[in-house]
Amino acid sequence: MLTIVIVEKEPFTLLGIKTALSQTHNIKVSGEATCTEIAFQLVEQKWSLKL
């Protein structure tokens, strides 16, 4: 299974991407962000990585 964080600045586009990916069986949406700063924070928190 592929675990991803979605980064998209437009909220409705983000929702559409998340909805589409959530319907697949081999992709898990682990987080979402509207900017790269928040995305990096999510990745650091969830996977204990320093970026």
Secondary structure, 3 states (H helix, E strand, C coil): CEEEEEECCCHHHHHHHHHHHHCCCCEEEEEEECCHHHHHHHHHHHHCCCC
